[in-house]
Structure formats: C-alpha cells, structure tokens
Amino acid sequence: MRILYVTSTYPEDLPNSRNGVHQRMKMFMQTINAFSELDILFYVNPLLEISPERAARMEKMLLEHWNCRARVFLSPKSRQMTVNLPPKFPFGSSIKDWWFVHPFCYVVAGREQLASFEACLDRKPDAVFVHRLYAVSPVLSSRKTVPPVYFDLDDIEHRAFIRTVRQPPYWRSKFLQYLKVPSLVWLERRAMKLARKTFVCSEIDRNYLKKTWRLPGVVAVPNAIDIPPVHEPPVHPSFLFLGTYNYRPNVVAADYLVKTIWPVIKRELPEARLILAGEQPENLECYHEQHDGVEIRGFVADLEQLYRDVRVVCCPIQAGGGTRIKIIEAAAYGKAIVSTSLGAEGLAFVDGQEILLKDQSDSFARACIDLASDSSLCGRLGEAARAKSIVNYSRTSSMDIIRAELQPIAC
C-alpha cells in the first residue's frame, strides 16, 4: 500500500532539525513507513531550486537521519495571492476576501500547488496524510477523487492565533486581526469533517474539539522523544531556555525571561548564569544587548552535554498552542522545570510534584531561586518529572497509538 504525506513544512537542515514540529513529523513518518510505502509532497520556499536532484538529496537524508524510506516530490509555495477556493468557502469568492481573512494557506492554494497534489494522486495512494492545517487547502480544493484522509492538526491554530494577537506589541488596528479567526475555525472544522481521524497533541485539545464540534475521530497523540540518559544536576546555579527563535512565542518568552525575570534571580544569586540555546538567536532583542550572566549559544548540537550543564529549565511561554517539546525533553533528562501555566498546558506534569507553574514574574523568579538553592527539592522534582515522561511521553508509546489508528487502512 501507499500513503501520500502532504506538508508545507520543509526541514532544509534535516540532520539538525530538532524543534517540536520536526520531531512530530519524524514520528509520524517513521510509523507510516513501518507498514506502508510513503510518498511525501513538500511545499517549499519558492526561492529554492526545484529539481529531481534536490528531491533525491532529501530522500537520501530522510533515510540516513530519520530512518525513513520515501519518494519525495517538491512543489514551490505560491508567491501570489491567486488561489483555488475550496468548495463552499463561506466568505465570498474574491481573492481579496480570501487573503484578508485567511493569509495562512494561500501559499499552498494556487493552481500550481493544486496541480502538484493532483499529480501525486495519480500515483494512486491508498490514503492521504495531511500534516498541519497549513497544508490542507489542496486537499479541500481538489476536483479529483481523494482517498481517505488522515489529518494531524497538532496545534489548534485558531486558539494559538488568538493568544498571539493578545500579546504585545500593540498597534491601533491590531484588533482587525481577529477578523481572520472565523476563516481559521472554518478551515479546521472542514478539514476535521473530511478526515477519518484527526490527531492532536493533548487530551485537553481533544476534549475541546469534541465538546465544541462533536466530531468523531479526534485522537490525542502526545509529542514524544526517545528517553535519554540522566545525569546529576550541577551544583552551580545555572538555568536554560531552549527554543527556536523564528517562532514568535519563543522570542517573546526569551526576552521576557532575560529582561524581567533574570534581574530578580541575579540580585539574589550573583554567581548564576542563564543559557539561551536555539536557532536564529539574532531575532531576540537581548541578543543585541549586554546582560550580566546571560550566555546566548545559538544552535547546540550536543543536547546531552547542554542539559548536563544546567540545573533548572525555564519556560515562561505566554502565547502559542500545542504542547512544548522543550518541557518533555527537559523532564526526560531529569531536570527541574519552572514554567507558566500556558507553557505546560496539555502536559501531564502536576504542579508542585513534577513541575513548578508560576505565571507572575516575581513568583517565577522565586521558584527558580529556590530550586537553585535547594538540592533536595531540585533533585526530587527532576526525578519525578523524568518518571512521568517515561510513562507518558516515550516515542514508543505515541507510535503505538499512531499505528493502531492508521493500520486499518491496510485492511
């Protein structure tokens, strides 16, 4: 059998692609590949060269780094707002209307993008797997017969979008951004109605969707990682924020940590140091400033050594959706974690037992200071977090759920 995997996320640097979206892609691709041939349609940056040689290189990298054997097809994203409107689009047929309420998907909704999808349909896949909301437009627009569809919504995009709009910076017309929400809601619901199964990353998201729309077939597949070895936390007071800084919520969280929370910690623990790790740190305001005790490392290849160097992991996230792979990962390494409630939303870690949840800057700083100063508390919290991650967030467990939901295709 053959499954067509459709995505607008293209990991150009696949060997070093470790963010949550890419790790989830890898998990689904590997699971599908275990029982099916796999075709992958990547919608890519239109500035990239599209050639058989590039597709062949991606096939080789997928096999070498993700242990995934696939036939790769590449299609450029559209640079123009000329789209094929899905049937029954409720907001009028003009291109202007479509773009104004829905700028998220026009890059995969043009004629060329639809033609690429339909060319892949000519290979007669037994099912189509859509990776995230931004790739669903060609599936909804196609006039060809589409085989059974499976959909990884991952994040509930309209909720994540609303939270992002509520965050600074503010400008006079920013409230108009809310006019885009109905289109997101419509697209999510339409995609879920089309799909036999819709996958989300937490039980909170699953319950929200089932209660809101009463649609069957919503399945929680937790984000997950391979459980790493654990090491004793260092004695010195060291803190870590890890994220990809082309993602706006991570940028806001990192700058908030450095400018608001860190000075409180530093006053009480003068010897403390804070590490900011992750790709594209130049997007941070604090990257261009001097802050005592703050070390900005950028991309770090050796995560095991990075976690070995830190005592406490911080996650002061204030926007976004889904679940944080950074918290799951830190827990698996046995690290004590301080997070906002939103940062840990959807995760099974219990406040005061496996994680500390603090939404105010002063209480967040105090929790970090207490963990850095109390070896017993720090160790106990880290051990409990690791135990919970092994039970709830191992890749083996999540892949078992995916396999159970997808293998009936073969029957």
C-alpha positions, -999 to +999 in steps of 0.1 A: +000+000+000+010+036-004+003+067+017+008+103+005+021+126+032+014+163+024+032+191+043+041+228+039+069+223+064+102+216+047+132+208+070+160+222+049+186+213+075+172+179+083+202+165+102+199+193+128+161+196+127+151+192+164+122+215+170+089+201+181+072+203+147+100+184+130+102+158+158+065+151+154+068+149+116+096+123+121+075+103+145+045+101+121+066+094+090+086+066+107+053+050+119+037+051+085+068+039+068+069+008+090+038-006+073+034+013+040+052+028+011+055+066+016+052+094-009+059+129+005+048+161-011+068+191+003+056+226-004+088+246-002+101+281-003+097+294-039+132+307-038+146+272-036+156+254-067+131+226-075+149+198-092+150+160-092+185+162-077+171+182-047+143+157-042+168+128-044+190+145-018+160+148+006+152+111+000+188+103+010+187+125+041+153+111+052+168+076+050+201+085+067+189+107+095+152+098+101+154+061+090+125+068+067+124+055+031+102+077+009+096+090-026+099+128-024+080+154-045+087+191-043+063+220-052+071+257-047+048+277-025+029+304-042+042+340-041+009+355-053-025+356-037-042+337-065-060+307-052-084+280-060-111+284-034-123+253-017-160+244-024-184+261-001-160+287+010-182+310+032-166+344+029-171+353-007-152+344-039-129+375-043-092+369-039-091+400-016-117+385+008-099+351+009-065+367+016-077+391+042-093+365+064-070+337+055-034+346+048-022+314+063-029+290+034-027+309+002+009+298-003-003+262-010-036+271-026-026+282-061-031+264-093+005+251-094+002+238-059-031+221-066-016+205-098+013+191-078-011+175-053-032+160-080-001+147-098+007+128-066-029+115-066-022+099-100+001+075-082-030+060-066-022+063-029-045+044-005-047+073+019-036+109+022-020+122+054-021+159+059+005+175+082-010+205+099-036+230+089-014+250+065-012+221+040-049+212+038-061+236+011-051+215-019-070+185-004-101+206+000-098+222-034-091+191-055-118+180-080-102+146-082-113+117-061-093+119-029-087+086-009-093+085+028-077+115+046-059+115+079-051+148+095-025+159+121-039+192+133-012+192+160-020+227+173-055+242+173-045+271+152-073+295+159-066+293+196-029+298+191-036+327+168-059+345+193-033+341+220-006+356+197-028+386+188-033+393+225+004+396+231+025+428+226+034+447+206+001+465+201-009+489+174-041+508+166-055+484+140-043+452+156-079+443+167-087+438+130-065+406+132-095+389+149-114+391+116-091+362+104-103+339+132-136+328+115-117+316+085-093+295+106-122+280+125-140+272+093-109+256+078-102+235+109-137+222+111-138+215+073-106+195+075-117+176+105-151+167+089-132+154+058-107+133+078-113+099+091-090+106+120-077+139+134-047+139+156-039+165+183-011+166+208-030+165+241-062+153+258-071+190+266-071+197+228-091+165+221-117+173+246-120+209+234-126+198+198-150+171+207-170+194+230-170+223+206-179+205+173-189+170+184-170+154+156-158+118+159-124+105+153-103+130+173-073+112+187-046+125+211-011+116+201+013+132+226+045+148+214+073+124+224+110+118+224+135+090+229+142+088+266+179+099+271+203+090+299+201+111+331+229+129+350+232+145+384+224+182+382+254+206+386+260+224+419+263+258+405+230+278+398+226+275+361+194+280+340+183+272+305+158+284+280+158+263+248+138+272+217+137+280+180+137+318+177+119+320+144+088+312+165+074+344+179+062+330+213+097+317+220+112+351+211+087+369+235+094+343+262+132+346+260+132+384+261+107+384+290+130+359+309+161+380+303+147+415+309+121+409+336+128+376+355+166+373+352+174+406+371+155+393+401+174+360+401+207+377+395+203+400+425+199+371+449+223+347+431+251+369+417+270+338+405+241+325+385+242+321+347+215+318+321+219+299+288+197+307+258+201+280+232+184+275+199+185+285+162+183+322+150+190+339+183+196+372+163+158+375+164+160+383+201+162+418+214+185+407+242+209+392+216+219+428+207+223+439+243+246+431+273+230+412+302+252+401+331+253+363+333+234+356+301+251+334+275+235+331+241+247+299+224+226+296+193+222+261+179+236+234+201+244+200+185+251+181+218+219+183+238+231+158+263+260+180+273+238+211+273+214+196+298+243+182+318+255+219+323+222+232+337+203+229+369+169+244+361+150+247+328+128+278+324+097+280+301+080+314+306+058+310+275+028+334+272+013+326+238+010+297+212-007+264+213+000+227+214+024+211+239+061+221+245+086+195+234+111+216+254+094+207+286+090+170+277+127+169+268+139+186+299+117+163+320+132+132+303+167+145+312+155+147+348+157+185+351+137+206+375+114+228+354+097+262+361+070+271+336+040+293+331+006+276+331+003+281+294+038+268+287+029+235+303-007+234+290-018+200+279+010+181+296+006+156+324+031+171+348+015+181+381+023+215+397+044+210+428+051+174+421+069+172+387+070+209+377+065+244+392+040+266+375+043+303+380+025+330+360+039+361+376+074+373+371+083+376+408+069+341+417+086+327+386+120+341+397+114+330+433+108+294+421+140+294+401+160+307+431+145+281+454+154+253+430+189+266+425+194+268+463+178+236+474+195+205+460+170+181+476+139+199+461+157+202+427+166+165+426+131+154+438+113+175+412+136+163+384+133+127+393+095+129+394+094+147+360+116+120+344+094+092+357+063+109+343+079+115+309+089+078+307+052+068+313+035+095+291+060+108+265+082+080+251+082+077+213+073+041+215+040+048+233+030+075+208+040+055+178+019+026+191-012+050+191-005+062+156+000+026+143-033+015+159-052+043+142-036+041+108-031+004+102-068-003+095-061+014+061-044-018+050-074-040+059 
